[in-house]
């Protein structure tokens, strides 16, 4: 390709990437869910007719592989049943996803009767029918206790709303109005992205769009290979332990090798612990995202995400393991706990195989909670998600694995009418301590306090009036005046690694 054509491909591809980025920004503004608007639990993507990822914009790295794989599963499922105006949805951890409370919407875009592209939006929903309101189900041991399992559905068939399919989703959610609104927004924005691509193809030609995407995917792959060559020099191995519950441990084993002939990096998890009984498992897509983030993090900020970047890393994920669990194992806490351990193990292994003097510290998983009205008291719940701090590191902010999540201010918490912030501060030990007071009765909460922080101090304390502090994970009954205290232990810097 000569220089002029290369510039033309770059310009055309930048317009494709801009359409994707605009779709993501618009959905974040339109969403009624705080998991999207504040926590960044969303991604948008444009895929080719064959499922090639042209461009992706995301607010959280858990979607890195899941958006593409979910859309590919939809294209495969409806391979001989796609028409202009269809809107597809899937929300199944074992169908290309990460956890049950995350849906993927895809609206195939046609031009002159041929499939041009597949715009998609993936987003977290506040509730989708789990045992307790919200996405945290710490006592689940199978996916049916976590949420509704949404296998591939058509919400629109030829632009006609399938009311039974919509009712199936919203009537199984404790936040039906929020879910209905976000579904409409996602479908509308995917349709708009498809229309913008069709307008661009009418001027430049559909084949020109595909060629430009192919060229820039190749460029991203070359950039990624060069970057990986700087990070990985030799075959390296690492292991890390994860405390799943009191007295129950698991192990992550990772081996990383770069092939000099093609620049591809292989990450092998052979030897990792088998499928956990609790909800700490990672789906294949979650495991790949957690393992890739330490290696691809800088590129994900510099380049538009596409197949060239994410296909530069290959994986061996043993069946019936913590990183590729056996159906129907629960997975809802995998990204909040096990993913941190996977990223830390890959980071330590990567620093063994490159010329670096010191491995960067890795933020551990922190405590979290979901507050909701007493189960059965109201028809329409609106859970309050709380993760009011992060594990501090020297010179670092919150963990990259949490994406664009921002800390709620004291004013925002008080606006909910349920909580009043007492303090959020760093302790003398360098930990982050957060304390708040419950402002009303009639609330319950689901609490998780990860066991892998290497700390003997409790991470969540519920101190009732006149009662003793407790640190019991799971669903708790709360009362007005209760003090909720969260501790995010400081992450010490990693030891020096010999070059």
C-alpha positions, 0 to 999 in steps of 0.5 A: 500500500503506497503512502497516499493510500495509507493516509486514506485508510487512516483517515477512514478508519479514524471516522469508524473509530469516532462513530464507536467512541461517540456511541459509547459516550452517548450511552454513558450519558443516556443510561439511568444506571449508576453502574454505567454512568458512574462506574464505567460498566459499559463498552461499545464496538463495531464488528465486521460481518465475519465478527472481526472487531473493527473498533471498541471503546470501553469504560471497564477492562472486563469487556475487552474480550467479552464484547467481541465474543458475545457478538460472535456467539450471537452471529453464530446462533442467528447465522441463517436468521438475520435481517435488517432491523433485528436487535439481538441480546445475550447475557450468559456468562457461558455464551461469551460473557463475564457475569449474568448481570451484563447484557450485550446488544447487537443490531446488524447493519445492512446495506443494499441487502448485504450485512455491512457491520454489527454495532454492539453495546455491552453494559451492566444492569443493576439487577437481573433476578439474582437471589438478592438484589444487585450483582453481588451474590457471595453465597451462590454456587451456581449461575442460577442463584446469581441472575437470570441466564439470558441466552440469545434472543431477538428483542426486535425482529425486522424492526418489530418489538418482540414484546414477549422477549422484552417482558421476559427481561424486565419482569425478571428484574427488580429495576424494570424501568431502568433496564427498559430504558437502557435497553431502548438506549442501547438499541437506538444507539446501535441503530444510529451507529449502523446508519452512520456506517452505512452513510460512510459506506455510501460515499467511500464504499463498503469494501473500502471500509473493510480494507481500512479496518484490515490495514489498521488492525494490522498496524495495531498488531505490529505495534502490539508485537513490538511492545510485547517484545519489550516486556517479555524476553524469556519464558517465565512462570509465576504462581499466586494464592487466593483465599476463597473463604476461611480455610479454603485456598486456590492457586493461579499458575501462569506461564508466559512465552513470546514467540520470536517468529510472529511476536505472539505471546502465549499465556498458559494457566496449566496447573491452576486450581480447579473450578471453585464451589463459590462465585470466585471463578472467572469465565474465559473472557474475564480471565483473558482480560485480567491476564492481558491488562498488565501487558496491553494496558498502555496500548489500550490507552494509545490505540483504538482497541481492535483485533490486532491488539487483543489477538496478539496474546493467546491463551491456554485456559484448562477446562474445569479450572478457576479460569475456565470453570465447568458449567454451571459454576458461579462467577459473579465475584470472579472479576472483583477478586480472582481477576486481581490475583491473575493480573498480579501474577502476570505482572510479576511474571512479566517483570521476571522476563524483562529488563526492569529493576522493580516490579510495580505494586498491584492493587488488591481487591477491595471490600464492596456492598450493595444496599437495598430495601428489605427483600419483598417490601417493594416491587421496584428496587434500586440497589445502592452499590458501594465501593467507596475507596481503593487500595492505595499504592505509593504514587498510584491511584485506584487499580486499573482493573476497575476501569473508569469507576470514580469515587462517590462524593459525600454529597452524592451519598447523602442525596440517596437519602440512605447514607451520610459520609463520616470520613474518607481518609488515609490512616497512619499505616497508609490504608484508606479508611471510609466510614458512613452512617445509615440514615434510615431503617428498612434496608438490607445489604450484601457485603463482600470482604475479599480474603486475599489482601494479606491483612488480618484486620477486618475490611468491613465492619457493621457497628450497630447501636450498642452492638459489637462490630461484626465482619460477616460477609453475606446479606445483613439486616441494617438499622438506622444509625448503624455505622458502616466502616470499609478498610482498603489495606495499603498495597506495599511495593513489590520486591526488586527483581534481578534483571 
